[in-house]
Amino acid sequence: MPEPVGNARCGNPVPAGTGDLGRSLLVAIDEWADRGIAPSAEGFVRAVVNAVAELVKARFLLPHDAERYVAAAKETQVLK
């Protein structure tokens, strides 16, 4: 297997905002591809919980809808 190649894009911080989730996904995909470290199902649920919390705080999502997204994330078979 070839040695992983560093990617400056994965290491550079992104200003707070909508890019935070995208950056964390980019880092997770990079680790999976380079090192074989698969993302965990718990990490997926945690990412959904954090994302909907920010959306509720910014009033882009109603709390009831946020609960539905979190419940769906917990029930999904993604990464299991």
N, CA and C atoms as an extended XYZ file, in Angstrom:
240
Properties=species:S:1:pos:R:3:atomname:S:1:resname:S:1:resid:I:1 pbc="F F F"
N         0.850       -1.176        0.000 N   MET     1
C         0.000        0.000        0.000 CA  MET     1
C         0.895        1.238        0.000 C   MET     1
N         0.600        2.219       -0.852 N   PRO     2
C         1.430        3.430       -0.893 CA  PRO     2
C         1.286        4.252        0.381 C   PRO     2
N         2.329        5.013        0.661 N   GLU     3
C         2.309        5.894        1.828 CA  GLU     3
C         1.274        7.003        1.629 C   GLU     3
N         0.548        7.375        2.711 N   PRO     4
C        -0.417        8.479        2.600 CA  PRO     4
C         0.301        9.779        2.247 C   PRO     4
N        -0.340       10.570        1.469 N   VAL     5
C         0.200       11.869        1.077 CA  VAL     5
C        -0.543       12.936        1.864 C   VAL     5
N         0.183       13.845        2.495 N   GLY     6
C        -0.441       14.921        3.251 CA  GLY     6
C        -1.223       15.849        2.336 C   GLY     6
N        -2.337       16.295        2.817 N   ASN     7
C        -3.177       17.213        2.046 CA  ASN     7
C        -3.365       18.462        2.890 C   ASN     7
N        -2.804       19.575        2.443 N   ALA     8
C        -2.882       20.817        3.208 CA  ALA     8
C        -4.319       21.257        3.433 C   ALA     8
N        -5.215       20.901        2.515 N   ARG     9
C        -6.608       21.299        2.659 CA  ARG     9
C        -7.239       20.680        3.900 C   ARG     9
N        -6.828       19.467        4.246 N   CYS    10
C        -7.410       18.790        5.404 CA  CYS    10
C        -6.914       19.393        6.713 C   CYS    10
N        -5.717       19.952        6.720 N   GLY    11
C        -5.148       20.470        7.945 CA  GLY    11
C        -5.441       21.923        8.218 C   GLY    11
N        -5.881       22.659        7.212 N   ASN    12
C        -6.120       24.088        7.398 CA  ASN    12
C        -7.481       24.335        8.016 C   ASN    12
N        -7.536       25.151        9.052 N   PRO    13
C        -8.834       25.466        9.650 CA  PRO    13
C        -9.707       26.277        8.702 C   PRO    13
N       -10.983       26.079        8.832 N   VAL    14
C       -11.967       26.796        8.022 CA  VAL    14
C       -12.717       27.737        8.958 C   VAL    14
N       -13.023       28.956        8.545 N   PRO    15
C       -13.786       29.841        9.427 CA  PRO    15
C       -15.088       29.179        9.883 C   PRO    15
N       -15.521       29.496       11.081 N   ALA    16
C       -16.755       28.916       11.621 CA  ALA    16
C       -17.924       29.213       10.695 C   ALA    16
N       -18.844       28.303       10.658 N   GLY    17
C       -20.014       28.469        9.795 CA  GLY    17
C       -20.359       27.143        9.154 C   GLY    17
N       -20.920       27.192        7.984 N   THR    18
C       -21.369       25.971        7.327 CA  THR    18
C       -20.218       25.085        6.903 C   THR    18
N       -19.007       25.596        6.827 N   GLY    19
C       -17.862       24.799        6.398 CA  GLY    19
C       -17.362       23.830        7.443 C   GLY    19
N       -17.732       24.022        8.703 N   ASP    20
C       -17.214       23.157        9.764 CA  ASP    20
C       -17.591       21.699        9.559 C   ASP    20
N       -18.837       21.425        9.224 N   LEU    21
C       -19.266       20.054        9.012 CA  LEU    21
C       -18.579       19.482        7.779 C   LEU    21
N       -18.498       20.275        6.729 N   GLY    22
C       -17.827       19.818        5.520 CA  GLY    22
C       -16.369       19.495        5.759 C   GLY    22
N       -15.684       20.308        6.556 N   ARG    23
C       -14.275       20.061        6.857 CA  ARG    23
C       -14.121       18.775        7.649 C   ARG    23
N       -14.981       18.554        8.638 N   SER    24
C       -14.866       17.337        9.441 CA  SER    24
C       -15.122       16.105        8.581 C   SER    24
N       -16.058       16.213        7.630 N   LEU    25
C       -16.301       15.090        6.726 CA  LEU    25
C       -15.107       14.861        5.809 C   LEU    25
N       -14.489       15.944        5.338 N   LEU    26
C       -13.313       15.830        4.488 CA  LEU    26
C       -12.174       15.142        5.231 C   LEU    26
N       -11.957       15.513        6.479 N   VAL    27
C       -10.903       14.892        7.288 CA  VAL    27
C       -11.214       13.412        7.504 C   VAL    27
N       -12.479       13.082        7.811 N   ALA    28
C       -12.863       11.691        8.033 CA  ALA    28
C       -12.652       10.856        6.770 C   ALA    28
N       -13.046       11.389        5.625 N   ILE    29
C       -12.867       10.660        4.367 CA  ILE    29
C       -11.380       10.495        4.062 C   ILE    29
N       -10.588       11.521        4.337 N   ASP    30
C        -9.151       11.456        4.110 CA  ASP    30
C        -8.513       10.377        4.989 C   ASP    30
N        -8.893       10.329        6.259 N   GLU    31
C        -8.353        9.300        7.158 CA  GLU    31
C        -8.780        7.906        6.711 C   GLU    31
N       -10.009        7.778        6.245 N   TRP    32
C       -10.512        6.489        5.775 CA  TRP    32
C        -9.717        6.034        4.549 C   TRP    32
N        -9.509        6.948        3.606 N   ALA    33
C        -8.810        6.598        2.369 CA  ALA    33
C        -7.322        6.338        2.609 C   ALA    33
N        -6.679        7.180        3.409 N   ASP    34
C        -5.232        7.069        3.601 CA  ASP    34
C        -4.821        6.016        4.622 C   ASP    34
N        -5.586        5.893        5.694 N   ARG    35
C        -5.161        5.034        6.812 CA  ARG    35
C        -6.098        3.873        7.083 C   ARG    35
N        -7.214        3.804        6.366 N   GLY    36
C        -8.159        2.714        6.596 CA  GLY    36
C        -8.962        2.869        7.875 C   GLY    36
N        -9.018        4.089        8.409 N   ILE    37
C        -9.772        4.358        9.640 CA  ILE    37
C       -11.189        4.765        9.246 C   ILE    37
N       -12.116        3.826        9.352 N   ALA    38
C       -13.504        4.107        8.967 CA  ALA    38
C       -14.179        4.996       10.016 C   ALA    38
N       -15.027        5.930        9.572 N   PRO    39
C       -15.774        6.752       10.525 CA  PRO    39
C       -16.721        5.878       11.343 C   PRO    39
N       -16.961        6.264       12.555 N   SER    40
C       -17.843        5.475       13.417 CA  SER    40
C       -19.295        5.929       13.277 C   SER    40
N       -20.209        5.002       13.552 N   ALA    41
C       -21.632        5.340       13.531 CA  ALA    41
C       -21.943        6.371       14.608 C   ALA    41
N       -21.272        6.273       15.760 N   GLU    42
C       -21.490        7.239       16.840 CA  GLU    42
C       -21.042        8.633       16.414 C   GLU    42
N       -19.963        8.687       15.651 N   GLY    43
C       -19.489        9.978       15.157 CA  GLY    43
C       -20.484       10.609       14.198 C   GLY    43
N       -21.143        9.771       13.394 N   PHE    44
C       -22.170       10.266       12.477 CA  PHE    44
C       -23.320       10.885       13.259 C   PHE    44
N       -23.788       10.178       14.279 N   VAL    45
C       -24.896       10.691       15.106 CA  VAL    45
C       -24.466       11.977       15.807 C   VAL    45
N       -23.257       12.000       16.333 N   ARG    46
C       -22.752       13.195       17.020 CA  ARG    46
C       -22.679       14.385       16.058 C   ARG    46
N       -22.271       14.125       14.812 N   ALA    47
C       -22.212       15.201       13.816 CA  ALA    47
C       -23.604       15.751       13.519 C   ALA    47
N       -24.590       14.863       13.438 N   VAL    48
C       -25.971       15.308       13.203 CA  VAL    48
C       -26.466       16.121       14.391 C   VAL    48
N       -26.220       15.642       15.594 N   VAL    49
C       -26.655       16.356       16.808 CA  VAL    49
C       -26.038       17.757       16.850 C   VAL    49
N       -24.750       17.849       16.588 N   ASN    50
C       -24.078       19.153       16.613 CA  ASN    50
C       -24.589       20.076       15.507 C   ASN    50
N       -24.807       19.514       14.323 N   ALA    51
C       -25.276       20.334       13.201 CA  ALA    51
C       -26.674       20.880       13.461 C   ALA    51
N       -27.594       20.021       13.930 N   VAL    52
C       -28.958       20.512       14.150 CA  VAL    52
C       -29.005       21.489       15.321 C   VAL    52
N       -28.138       21.314       16.312 N   ALA    53
C       -28.102       22.254       17.433 CA  ALA    53
C       -27.742       23.657       16.936 C   ALA    53
N       -26.757       23.725       16.043 N   GLU    54
C       -26.370       25.024       15.477 CA  GLU    54
C       -27.482       25.608       14.616 C   GLU    54
N       -28.172       24.754       13.865 N   LEU    55
C       -29.258       25.238       13.016 CA  LEU    55
C       -30.438       25.747       13.840 C   LEU    55
N       -30.730       25.072       14.952 N   VAL    56
C       -31.807       25.538       15.844 CA  VAL    56
C       -31.398       26.867       16.479 C   VAL    56
N       -30.146       26.945       16.922 N   LYS    57
C       -29.640       28.165       17.547 CA  LYS    57
C       -29.726       29.358       16.585 C   LYS    57
N       -29.442       29.100       15.302 N   ALA    58
C       -29.494       30.155       14.293 CA  ALA    58
C       -30.907       30.369       13.743 C   ALA    58
N       -31.855       29.607       14.271 N   ARG    59
C       -33.273       29.688       13.873 CA  ARG    59
C       -33.511       29.311       12.411 C   ARG    59
N       -32.690       28.377       11.913 N   PHE    60
C       -32.900       27.834       10.572 CA  PHE    60
C       -33.680       26.523       10.624 C   PHE    60
N       -33.860       25.983       11.837 N   LEU    61
C       -34.530       24.703       12.001 CA  LEU    61
C       -35.328       24.734       13.299 C   LEU    61
N       -36.537       24.221       13.255 N   LEU    62
C       -37.367       24.162       14.465 CA  LEU    62
C       -36.907       23.002       15.350 C   LEU    62
N       -36.998       23.163       16.687 N   PRO    63
C       -36.559       22.093       17.584 CA  PRO    63
C       -37.229       20.749       17.296 C   PRO    63
N       -38.514       20.764       16.970 N   HIS    64
C       -39.215       19.514       16.688 CA  HIS    64
C       -38.592       18.800       15.473 C   HIS    64
N       -38.265       19.571       14.450 N   ASP    65
C       -37.632       18.992       13.266 CA  ASP    65
C       -36.232       18.477       13.591 C   ASP    65
N       -35.525       19.203       14.442 N   ALA    66
C       -34.180       18.766       14.847 CA  ALA    66
C       -34.253       17.410       15.537 C   ALA    66
N       -35.240       17.217       16.392 N   GLU    67
C       -35.408       15.932       17.077 CA  GLU    67
C       -35.642       14.809       16.073 C   GLU    67
N       -36.398       15.094       15.029 N   ARG    68
C       -36.663       14.077       13.994 CA  ARG    68
C       -35.382       13.694       13.260 C   ARG    68
N       -34.534       14.686       12.954 N   TYR    69
C       -33.263       14.391       12.285 CA  TYR    69
C       -32.360       13.539       13.173 C   TYR    69
N       -32.298       13.861       14.448 N   VAL    70
C       -31.458       13.094       15.372 CA  VAL    70
C       -31.985       11.664       15.502 C   VAL    70
N       -33.300       11.513       15.626 N   ALA    71
C       -33.889       10.173       15.731 CA  ALA    71
C       -33.587        9.359       14.475 C   ALA    71
N       -33.693        9.982       13.320 N   ALA    72
C       -33.404        9.283       12.064 CA  ALA    72
C       -31.931        8.882       11.989 C   ALA    72
N       -31.041        9.742       12.469 N   ALA    73
C       -29.610        9.425       12.461 CA  ALA    73
C       -29.316        8.236       13.368 C   ALA    73
N       -30.008        8.161       14.502 N   LYS    74
C       -29.784        7.047       15.433 CA  LYS    74
C       -30.308        5.721       14.871 C   LYS    74
N       -31.355        5.791       14.055 N   GLU    75
C       -31.963        4.577       13.509 CA  GLU    75
C       -31.319        4.102       12.218 C   GLU    75
N       -30.586        4.955       11.556 N   THR    76
C       -30.049        4.611       10.247 CA  THR    76
C       -28.968        3.534       10.358 C   THR    76
N       -28.731        2.860        9.263 N   GLN    77
C       -27.694        1.843        9.193 CA  GLN    77
C       -26.411        2.386        8.571 C   GLN    77
N       -26.328        3.717        8.436 N   VAL    78
C       -25.136        4.337        7.874 CA  VAL    78
C       -23.938        4.017        8.757 C   VAL    78
N       -22.884        3.558        8.142 N   LEU    79
C       -21.613        3.243        8.804 CA  LEU    79
C       -21.709        2.098        9.817 C   LEU    79
N       -22.730        1.278        9.736 N   LYS    80
C       -22.831        0.139       10.656 CA  LYS    80
C       -22.505       -1.136        9.935 C   LYS    80
